[in-house]
Every structure is written in structure tokens, then in C-alpha cells.
Amino acid sequence: MSNQETDPKKDQDNKDAAVKPDPETLHTTDPQDHMKGPISSLVQGVKETAEENDSQSKDDADIEKEEHK
């Protein structure tokens, strides 16, 4: 039996589910990218800032730190 085949009973259970996944976030790696609201906006801002700060290599950061001593 391959992994591609679906169990009809499971499929029926998913159709009757009370809470279904949001189609916007269903097949994304980070569902929070599409969320809206004050807390999600704050978290996304922190995430973007951290990614920007992470772009500098450790060696470059060490050199810059030594220059500012």
C-alpha cells in the first residue's frame, strides 16, 4: 500500500471536521506569515529584525565590536 492512497473513512472524517485549517496557511512553512493582528504584527517585526541582524557574519561582528572598544 503506498502513502499516496487515502483511506475513505479518514477522508470523510476530515470533511465533517468542525474546525478546518485556514486555506491561506494550509501549505506554508510558516503560517504566522499570513496572520493579522497586533501580536502577530509584533512577532513578525521581531522576526524580520532578527533575520536582518543575522545577515552579518560572526567574524564581521567581532571586527566591528573590536573597532568600537
PyMOL Python script that loads the backbone (N, CA, C, O; Angstrom):
from pymol import cmd

cmd.read_pdbstr("""\
ATOM      1  N   MET A   1       0.846  -1.171   0.000  1.00  0.00           N
ATOM      2  CA  MET A   1       0.000   0.000   0.000  1.00  0.00           C
ATOM      3  C   MET A   1       0.896   1.241   0.000  1.00  0.00           C
ATOM      4  O   MET A   1       1.784   1.354   0.846  1.00  0.00           O
ATOM      5  N   SER A   2       0.684   2.152  -0.914  1.00  0.00           N
ATOM      6  CA  SER A   2       1.526   3.348  -0.999  1.00  0.00           C
ATOM      7  C   SER A   2       0.992   4.449  -0.087  1.00  0.00           C
ATOM      8  O   SER A   2      -0.149   4.400   0.371  1.00  0.00           O
ATOM      9  N   ASN A   3       1.829   5.423   0.161  1.00  0.00           N
ATOM     10  CA  ASN A   3       1.432   6.545   1.003  1.00  0.00           C
ATOM     11  C   ASN A   3       0.474   7.486   0.284  1.00  0.00           C
ATOM     12  O   ASN A   3      -0.186   8.301   0.930  1.00  0.00           O
ATOM     13  N   GLN A   4       0.386   7.391  -1.028  1.00  0.00           N
ATOM     14  CA  GLN A   4      -0.462   8.275  -1.819  1.00  0.00           C
ATOM     15  C   GLN A   4      -1.948   7.940  -1.666  1.00  0.00           C
ATOM     16  O   GLN A   4      -2.806   8.814  -1.790  1.00  0.00           O
ATOM     17  N   GLU A   5      -2.234   6.696  -1.402  1.00  0.00           N
ATOM     18  CA  GLU A   5      -3.624   6.287  -1.280  1.00  0.00           C
ATOM     19  C   GLU A   5      -4.214   6.850   0.009  1.00  0.00           C
ATOM     20  O   GLU A   5      -3.546   6.905   1.041  1.00  0.00           O
ATOM     21  N   THR A   6      -5.480   7.267  -0.070  1.00  0.00           N
ATOM     22  CA  THR A   6      -6.133   7.802   1.121  1.00  0.00           C
ATOM     23  C   THR A   6      -7.198   6.835   1.598  1.00  0.00           C
ATOM     24  O   THR A   6      -7.833   6.137   0.808  1.00  0.00           O
ATOM     25  N   ASP A   7      -7.372   6.813   2.868  1.00  0.00           N
ATOM     26  CA  ASP A   7      -8.388   5.984   3.481  1.00  0.00           C
ATOM     27  C   ASP A   7      -9.724   6.731   3.358  1.00  0.00           C
ATOM     28  O   ASP A   7      -9.833   7.855   3.846  1.00  0.00           O
ATOM     29  N   PRO A   8     -10.729   6.146   2.728  1.00  0.00           N
ATOM     30  CA  PRO A   8     -12.010   6.845   2.550  1.00  0.00           C
ATOM     31  C   PRO A   8     -12.638   7.267   3.876  1.00  0.00           C
ATOM     32  O   PRO A   8     -13.288   8.309   3.951  1.00  0.00           O
ATOM     33  N   LYS A   9     -12.447   6.464   4.919  1.00  0.00           N
ATOM     34  CA  LYS A   9     -13.017   6.815   6.213  1.00  0.00           C
ATOM     35  C   LYS A   9     -12.339   8.062   6.779  1.00  0.00           C
ATOM     36  O   LYS A   9     -13.010   8.950   7.305  1.00  0.00           O
ATOM     37  N   LYS A  10     -11.015   8.129   6.674  1.00  0.00           N
ATOM     38  CA  LYS A  10     -10.288   9.309   7.143  1.00  0.00           C
ATOM     39  C   LYS A  10     -10.710  10.543   6.360  1.00  0.00           C
ATOM     40  O   LYS A  10     -10.892  11.619   6.928  1.00  0.00           O
ATOM     41  N   ASP A  11     -10.862  10.380   5.058  1.00  0.00           N
ATOM     42  CA  ASP A  11     -11.259  11.488   4.194  1.00  0.00           C
ATOM     43  C   ASP A  11     -12.626  12.017   4.620  1.00  0.00           C
ATOM     44  O   ASP A  11     -12.839  13.228   4.664  1.00  0.00           O
ATOM     45  N   GLN A  12     -13.541  11.122   4.930  1.00  0.00           N
ATOM     46  CA  GLN A  12     -14.879  11.517   5.373  1.00  0.00           C
ATOM     47  C   GLN A  12     -14.799  12.245   6.715  1.00  0.00           C
ATOM     48  O   GLN A  12     -15.514  13.224   6.927  1.00  0.00           O
ATOM     49  N   ASP A  13     -13.940  11.779   7.620  1.00  0.00           N
ATOM     50  CA  ASP A  13     -13.779  12.433   8.917  1.00  0.00           C
ATOM     51  C   ASP A  13     -13.292  13.867   8.740  1.00  0.00           C
ATOM     52  O   ASP A  13     -13.743  14.763   9.454  1.00  0.00           O
ATOM     53  N   ASN A  14     -12.383  14.095   7.804  1.00  0.00           N
ATOM     54  CA  ASN A  14     -11.855  15.433   7.572  1.00  0.00           C
ATOM     55  C   ASN A  14     -12.910  16.369   7.002  1.00  0.00           C
ATOM     56  O   ASN A  14     -12.912  17.561   7.309  1.00  0.00           O
ATOM     57  N   LYS A  15     -13.800  15.846   6.182  1.00  0.00           N
ATOM     58  CA  LYS A  15     -14.855  16.681   5.601  1.00  0.00           C
ATOM     59  C   LYS A  15     -15.854  17.120   6.661  1.00  0.00           C
ATOM     60  O   LYS A  15     -16.444  18.194   6.547  1.00  0.00           O
ATOM     61  N   ASP A  16     -16.048  16.307   7.683  1.00  0.00           N
ATOM     62  CA  ASP A  16     -17.015  16.618   8.729  1.00  0.00           C
ATOM     63  C   ASP A  16     -16.400  17.371   9.903  1.00  0.00           C
ATOM     64  O   ASP A  16     -17.096  17.641  10.882  1.00  0.00           O
ATOM     65  N   ALA A  17     -15.137  17.711   9.833  1.00  0.00           N
ATOM     66  CA  ALA A  17     -14.464  18.360  10.957  1.00  0.00           C
ATOM     67  C   ALA A  17     -15.096  19.722  11.240  1.00  0.00           C
ATOM     68  O   ALA A  17     -15.434  20.465  10.318  1.00  0.00           O
ATOM     69  N   ALA A  18     -15.248  20.036  12.520  1.00  0.00           N
ATOM     70  CA  ALA A  18     -15.833  21.317  12.917  1.00  0.00           C
ATOM     71  C   ALA A  18     -14.870  22.465  12.647  1.00  0.00           C
ATOM     72  O   ALA A  18     -15.286  23.540  12.214  1.00  0.00           O
ATOM     73  N   VAL A  19     -13.602  22.243  12.897  1.00  0.00           N
ATOM     74  CA  VAL A  19     -12.593  23.273  12.677  1.00  0.00           C
ATOM     75  C   VAL A  19     -11.686  22.802  11.551  1.00  0.00           C
ATOM     76  O   VAL A  19     -11.030  21.765  11.654  1.00  0.00           O
ATOM     77  N   LYS A  20     -11.659  23.576  10.480  1.00  0.00           N
ATOM     78  CA  LYS A  20     -10.838  23.209   9.327  1.00  0.00           C
ATOM     79  C   LYS A  20      -9.656  24.167   9.230  1.00  0.00           C
ATOM     80  O   LYS A  20      -9.753  25.307   9.685  1.00  0.00           O
ATOM     81  N   PRO A  21      -8.551  23.729   8.650  1.00  0.00           N
ATOM     82  CA  PRO A  21      -7.394  24.612   8.511  1.00  0.00           C
ATOM     83  C   PRO A  21      -7.711  25.779   7.581  1.00  0.00           C
ATOM     84  O   PRO A  21      -8.496  25.653   6.641  1.00  0.00           O
ATOM     85  N   ASP A  22      -7.089  26.904   7.861  1.00  0.00           N
ATOM     86  CA  ASP A  22      -7.259  28.091   7.044  1.00  0.00           C
ATOM     87  C   ASP A  22      -6.603  27.850   5.690  1.00  0.00           C
ATOM     88  O   ASP A  22      -5.417  27.524   5.642  1.00  0.00           O
ATOM     89  N   PRO A  23      -7.335  27.999   4.588  1.00  0.00           N
ATOM     90  CA  PRO A  23      -6.751  27.718   3.272  1.00  0.00           C
ATOM     91  C   PRO A  23      -5.537  28.591   2.949  1.00  0.00           C
ATOM     92  O   PRO A  23      -4.659  28.161   2.202  1.00  0.00           O
ATOM     93  N   GLU A  24      -5.471  29.817   3.501  1.00  0.00           N
ATOM     94  CA  GLU A  24      -4.328  30.697   3.244  1.00  0.00           C
ATOM     95  C   GLU A  24      -3.037  30.138   3.831  1.00  0.00           C
ATOM     96  O   GLU A  24      -1.956  30.351   3.282  1.00  0.00           O
ATOM     97  N   THR A  25      -3.150  29.433   4.934  1.00  0.00           N
ATOM     98  CA  THR A  25      -1.958  28.972   5.647  1.00  0.00           C
ATOM     99  C   THR A  25      -1.754  27.464   5.558  1.00  0.00           C
ATOM    100  O   THR A  25      -0.857  26.925   6.205  1.00  0.00           O
ATOM    101  N   LEU A  26      -2.558  26.792   4.783  1.00  0.00           N
ATOM    102  CA  LEU A  26      -2.556  25.332   4.777  1.00  0.00           C
ATOM    103  C   LEU A  26      -1.227  24.723   4.350  1.00  0.00           C
ATOM    104  O   LEU A  26      -0.742  23.810   5.019  1.00  0.00           O
ATOM    105  N   HIS A  27      -0.630  25.183   3.278  1.00  0.00           N
ATOM    106  CA  HIS A  27       0.586  24.545   2.765  1.00  0.00           C
ATOM    107  C   HIS A  27       1.782  25.488   2.801  1.00  0.00           C
ATOM    108  O   HIS A  27       2.584  25.513   1.867  1.00  0.00           O
ATOM    109  N   THR A  28       1.904  26.259   3.869  1.00  0.00           N
ATOM    110  CA  THR A  28       3.049  27.160   4.003  1.00  0.00           C
ATOM    111  C   THR A  28       3.939  26.669   5.131  1.00  0.00           C
ATOM    112  O   THR A  28       3.490  25.950   6.024  1.00  0.00           O
ATOM    113  N   THR A  29       5.207  27.063   5.081  1.00  0.00           N
ATOM    114  CA  THR A  29       6.131  26.624   6.122  1.00  0.00           C
ATOM    115  C   THR A  29       5.944  27.417   7.403  1.00  0.00           C
ATOM    116  O   THR A  29       6.196  26.896   8.489  1.00  0.00           O
ATOM    117  N   ASP A  30       5.506  28.666   7.299  1.00  0.00           N
ATOM    118  CA  ASP A  30       5.287  29.481   8.487  1.00  0.00           C
ATOM    119  C   ASP A  30       3.908  30.122   8.408  1.00  0.00           C
ATOM    120  O   ASP A  30       3.768  31.191   7.814  1.00  0.00           O
ATOM    121  N   PRO A  31       2.892  29.504   8.985  1.00  0.00           N
ATOM    122  CA  PRO A  31       1.538  30.042   8.908  1.00  0.00           C
ATOM    123  C   PRO A  31       1.413  31.442   9.499  1.00  0.00           C
ATOM    124  O   PRO A  31       0.497  32.177   9.131  1.00  0.00           O
ATOM    125  N   GLN A  32       2.305  31.828  10.402  1.00  0.00           N
ATOM    126  CA  GLN A  32       2.212  33.154  11.004  1.00  0.00           C
ATOM    127  C   GLN A  32       2.480  34.263  10.002  1.00  0.00           C
ATOM    128  O   GLN A  32       2.137  35.415  10.268  1.00  0.00           O
ATOM    129  N   ASP A  33       3.081  33.957   8.861  1.00  0.00           N
ATOM    130  CA  ASP A  33       3.335  34.978   7.850  1.00  0.00           C
ATOM    131  C   ASP A  33       2.046  35.634   7.383  1.00  0.00           C
ATOM    132  O   ASP A  33       2.052  36.811   7.021  1.00  0.00           O
ATOM    133  N   HIS A  34       0.953  34.903   7.384  1.00  0.00           N
ATOM    134  CA  HIS A  34      -0.308  35.415   6.853  1.00  0.00           C
ATOM    135  C   HIS A  34      -1.276  35.867   7.940  1.00  0.00           C
ATOM    136  O   HIS A  34      -2.354  36.369   7.624  1.00  0.00           O
ATOM    137  N   MET A  35      -0.924  35.704   9.194  1.00  0.00           N
ATOM    138  CA  MET A  35      -1.823  36.084  10.272  1.00  0.00           C
ATOM    139  C   MET A  35      -1.859  37.597  10.422  1.00  0.00           C
ATOM    140  O   MET A  35      -0.887  38.293  10.130  1.00  0.00           O
ATOM    141  N   LYS A  36      -2.999  38.086  10.883  1.00  0.00           N
ATOM    142  CA  LYS A  36      -3.175  39.519  11.076  1.00  0.00           C
ATOM    143  C   LYS A  36      -3.546  39.761  12.531  1.00  0.00           C
ATOM    144  O   LYS A  36      -4.160  38.917  13.182  1.00  0.00           O
ATOM    145  N   GLY A  37      -3.164  40.922  13.022  1.00  0.00           N
ATOM    146  CA  GLY A  37      -3.480  41.285  14.391  1.00  0.00           C
ATOM    147  C   GLY A  37      -2.282  41.911  15.057  1.00  0.00           C
ATOM    148  O   GLY A  37      -1.167  41.824  14.542  1.00  0.00           O
ATOM    149  N   PRO A  38      -2.497  42.544  16.200  1.00  0.00           N
ATOM    150  CA  PRO A  38      -1.403  43.278  16.846  1.00  0.00           C
ATOM    151  C   PRO A  38      -0.255  42.384  17.306  1.00  0.00           C
ATOM    152  O   PRO A  38       0.909  42.753  17.153  1.00  0.00           O
ATOM    153  N   ILE A  39      -0.555  41.241  17.854  1.00  0.00           N
ATOM    154  CA  ILE A  39       0.509  40.370  18.362  1.00  0.00           C
ATOM    155  C   ILE A  39       1.267  39.737  17.200  1.00  0.00           C
ATOM    156  O   ILE A  39       2.496  39.666  17.228  1.00  0.00           O
ATOM    157  N   SER A  40       0.547  39.278  16.181  1.00  0.00           N
ATOM    158  CA  SER A  40       1.214  38.688  15.018  1.00  0.00           C
ATOM    159  C   SER A  40       2.097  39.713  14.322  1.00  0.00           C
ATOM    160  O   SER A  40       3.190  39.383  13.861  1.00  0.00           O
ATOM    161  N   SER A  41       1.626  40.962  14.242  1.00  0.00           N
ATOM    162  CA  SER A  41       2.429  42.019  13.618  1.00  0.00           C
ATOM    163  C   SER A  41       3.701  42.261  14.411  1.00  0.00           C
ATOM    164  O   SER A  41       4.772  42.444  13.833  1.00  0.00           O
ATOM    165  N   LEU A  42       3.587  42.262  15.728  1.00  0.00           N
ATOM    166  CA  LEU A  42       4.752  42.462  16.591  1.00  0.00           C
ATOM    167  C   LEU A  42       5.747  41.317  16.418  1.00  0.00           C
ATOM    168  O   LEU A  42       6.950  41.548  16.297  1.00  0.00           O
ATOM    169  N   VAL A  43       5.249  40.094  16.408  1.00  0.00           N
ATOM    170  CA  VAL A  43       6.114  38.923  16.257  1.00  0.00           C
ATOM    171  C   VAL A  43       6.810  38.951  14.894  1.00  0.00           C
ATOM    172  O   VAL A  43       7.999  38.645  14.803  1.00  0.00           O
ATOM    173  N   GLN A  44       6.082  39.315  13.838  1.00  0.00           N
ATOM    174  CA  GLN A  44       6.690  39.385  12.507  1.00  0.00           C
ATOM    175  C   GLN A  44       7.757  40.467  12.444  1.00  0.00           C
ATOM    176  O   GLN A  44       8.786  40.284  11.794  1.00  0.00           O
ATOM    177  N   GLY A  45       7.519  41.612  13.122  1.00  0.00           N
ATOM    178  CA  GLY A  45       8.522  42.674  13.161  1.00  0.00           C
ATOM    179  C   GLY A  45       9.800  42.214  13.837  1.00  0.00           C
ATOM    180  O   GLY A  45      10.897  42.491  13.352  1.00  0.00           O
ATOM    181  N   VAL A  46       9.665  41.519  14.946  1.00  0.00           N
ATOM    182  CA  VAL A  46      10.833  40.996  15.662  1.00  0.00           C
ATOM    183  C   VAL A  46      11.560  39.972  14.795  1.00  0.00           C
ATOM    184  O   VAL A  46      12.790  39.959  14.737  1.00  0.00           O
ATOM    185  N   LYS A  47      10.796  39.119  14.126  1.00  0.00           N
ATOM    186  CA  LYS A  47      11.389  38.087  13.265  1.00  0.00           C
ATOM    187  C   LYS A  47      12.198  38.724  12.135  1.00  0.00           C
ATOM    188  O   LYS A  47      13.314  38.293  11.845  1.00  0.00           O
ATOM    189  N   GLU A  48      11.635  39.748  11.501  1.00  0.00           N
ATOM    190  CA  GLU A  48      12.336  40.407  10.394  1.00  0.00           C
ATOM    191  C   GLU A  48      13.602  41.096  10.880  1.00  0.00           C
ATOM    192  O   GLU A  48      14.634  41.040  10.210  1.00  0.00           O
ATOM    193  N   THR A  49      13.536  41.746  12.040  1.00  0.00           N
ATOM    194  CA  THR A  49      14.715  42.410  12.596  1.00  0.00           C
ATOM    195  C   THR A  49      15.796  41.389  12.930  1.00  0.00           C
ATOM    196  O   THR A  49      16.977  41.621  12.671  1.00  0.00           O
ATOM    197  N   ALA A  50      15.397  40.274  13.496  1.00  0.00           N
ATOM    198  CA  ALA A  50      16.366  39.227  13.836  1.00  0.00           C
ATOM    199  C   ALA A  50      17.021  38.670  12.575  1.00  0.00           C
ATOM    200  O   ALA A  50      18.223  38.402  12.563  1.00  0.00           O
ATOM    201  N   GLU A  51      16.240  38.498  11.523  1.00  0.00           N
ATOM    202  CA  GLU A  51      16.803  37.993  10.269  1.00  0.00           C
ATOM    203  C   GLU A  51      17.781  38.998   9.663  1.00  0.00           C
ATOM    204  O   GLU A  51      18.805  38.605   9.103  1.00  0.00           O
ATOM    205  N   GLU A  52      17.471  40.299   9.772  1.00  0.00           N
ATOM    206  CA  GLU A  52      18.387  41.328   9.268  1.00  0.00           C
ATOM    207  C   GLU A  52      19.692  41.307  10.059  1.00  0.00           C
ATOM    208  O   GLU A  52      20.776  41.377   9.479  1.00  0.00           O
ATOM    209  N   ASN A  53      19.585  41.212  11.372  1.00  0.00           N
ATOM    210  CA  ASN A  53      20.772  41.191  12.221  1.00  0.00           C
ATOM    211  C   ASN A  53      21.578  39.916  12.014  1.00  0.00           C
ATOM    212  O   ASN A  53      22.792  39.903  12.212  1.00  0.00           O
ATOM    213  N   ASP A  54      20.913  38.869  11.623  1.00  0.00           N
ATOM    214  CA  ASP A  54      21.564  37.577  11.418  1.00  0.00           C
ATOM    215  C   ASP A  54      22.353  37.535  10.109  1.00  0.00           C
ATOM    216  O   ASP A  54      23.154  36.627   9.889  1.00  0.00           O
ATOM    217  N   SER A  55      22.119  38.525   9.244  1.00  0.00           N
ATOM    218  CA  SER A  55      22.793  38.514   7.945  1.00  0.00           C
ATOM    219  C   SER A  55      24.279  38.828   8.075  1.00  0.00           C
ATOM    220  O   SER A  55      25.060  38.485   7.188  1.00  0.00           O
ATOM    221  N   GLN A  56      24.680  39.475   9.167  1.00  0.00           N
ATOM    222  CA  GLN A  56      26.087  39.802   9.390  1.00  0.00           C
ATOM    223  C   GLN A  56      26.798  38.567   9.957  1.00  0.00           C
ATOM    224  O   GLN A  56      26.302  37.923  10.881  1.00  0.00           O
ATOM    225  N   SER A  57      27.947  38.255   9.396  1.00  0.00           N
ATOM    226  CA  SER A  57      28.665  37.072   9.855  1.00  0.00           C
ATOM    227  C   SER A  57      29.283  37.318  11.230  1.00  0.00           C
ATOM    228  O   SER A  57      29.455  38.465  11.644  1.00  0.00           O
ATOM    229  N   LYS A  58      29.609  36.259  11.920  1.00  0.00           N
ATOM    230  CA  LYS A  58      30.194  36.367  13.255  1.00  0.00           C
ATOM    231  C   LYS A  58      31.543  37.075  13.191  1.00  0.00           C
ATOM    232  O   LYS A  58      31.854  37.893  14.057  1.00  0.00           O
ATOM    233  N   ASP A  59      32.343  36.771  12.178  1.00  0.00           N
ATOM    234  CA  ASP A  59      33.653  37.412  12.045  1.00  0.00           C
ATOM    235  C   ASP A  59      33.508  38.922  11.858  1.00  0.00           C
ATOM    236  O   ASP A  59      34.241  39.700  12.469  1.00  0.00           O
ATOM    237  N   ASP A  60      32.558  39.334  11.009  1.00  0.00           N
ATOM    238  CA  ASP A  60      32.329  40.762  10.795  1.00  0.00           C
ATOM    239  C   ASP A  60      31.857  41.434  12.082  1.00  0.00           C
ATOM    240  O   ASP A  60      32.272  42.551  12.390  1.00  0.00           O
ATOM    241  N   ALA A  61      31.000  40.762  12.826  1.00  0.00           N
ATOM    242  CA  ALA A  61      30.505  41.319  14.079  1.00  0.00           C
ATOM    243  C   ALA A  61      31.639  41.458  15.090  1.00  0.00           C
ATOM    244  O   ALA A  61      31.699  42.450  15.816  1.00  0.00           O
ATOM    245  N   ASP A  62      32.534  40.480  15.146  1.00  0.00           N
ATOM    246  CA  ASP A  62      33.675  40.553  16.065  1.00  0.00           C
ATOM    247  C   ASP A  62      34.600  41.709  15.701  1.00  0.00           C
ATOM    248  O   ASP A  62      35.086  42.417  16.583  1.00  0.00           O
ATOM    249  N   ILE A  63      34.842  41.901  14.416  1.00  0.00           N
ATOM    250  CA  ILE A  63      35.702  43.004  13.964  1.00  0.00           C
ATOM    251  C   ILE A  63      35.066  44.347  14.326  1.00  0.00           C
ATOM    252  O   ILE A  63      35.742  45.250  14.819  1.00  0.00           O
ATOM    253  N   GLU A  64      33.771  44.467  14.078  1.00  0.00           N
ATOM    254  CA  GLU A  64      33.067  45.710  14.395  1.00  0.00           C
ATOM    255  C   GLU A  64      33.087  45.974  15.900  1.00  0.00           C
ATOM    256  O   GLU A  64      33.236  47.117  16.331  1.00  0.00           O
ATOM    257  N   LYS A  65      32.938  44.927  16.687  1.00  0.00           N
ATOM    258  CA  LYS A  65      32.958  45.065  18.141  1.00  0.00           C
ATOM    259  C   LYS A  65      34.330  45.553  18.610  1.00  0.00           C
ATOM    260  O   LYS A  65      34.415  46.406  19.493  1.00  0.00           O
ATOM    261  N   GLU A  66      35.395  45.020  18.029  1.00  0.00           N
ATOM    262  CA  GLU A  66      36.759  45.433  18.386  1.00  0.00           C
ATOM    263  C   GLU A  66      37.004  46.896  18.015  1.00  0.00           C
ATOM    264  O   GLU A  66      37.704  47.605  18.739  1.00  0.00           O
ATOM    265  N   GLU A  67      36.440  47.353  16.903  1.00  0.00           N
ATOM    266  CA  GLU A  67      36.619  48.735  16.468  1.00  0.00           C
ATOM    267  C   GLU A  67      35.966  49.716  17.431  1.00  0.00           C
ATOM    268  O   GLU A  67      36.444  50.839  17.587  1.00  0.00           O
ATOM    269  N   HIS A  68      34.893  49.309  18.069  1.00  0.00           N
ATOM    270  CA  HIS A  68      34.144  50.204  18.951  1.00  0.00           C
ATOM    271  C   HIS A  68      34.649  50.193  20.390  1.00  0.00           C
ATOM    272  O   HIS A  68      34.095  50.898  21.233  1.00  0.00           O
ATOM    273  N   LYS A  69      35.677  49.418  20.691  1.00  0.00           N
ATOM    274  CA  LYS A  69      36.213  49.378  22.055  1.00  0.00           C
ATOM    275  C   LYS A  69      37.034  50.589  22.341  1.00  0.00           C
ATOM    276  O   LYS A  69      37.567  50.727  23.442  1.00  0.00           O
TER     277      LYS A  69
END
""", "prot")
cmd.dss("prot")
cmd.show_as("cartoon", "prot")
cmd.util.cbc("prot")
cmd.orient("prot")
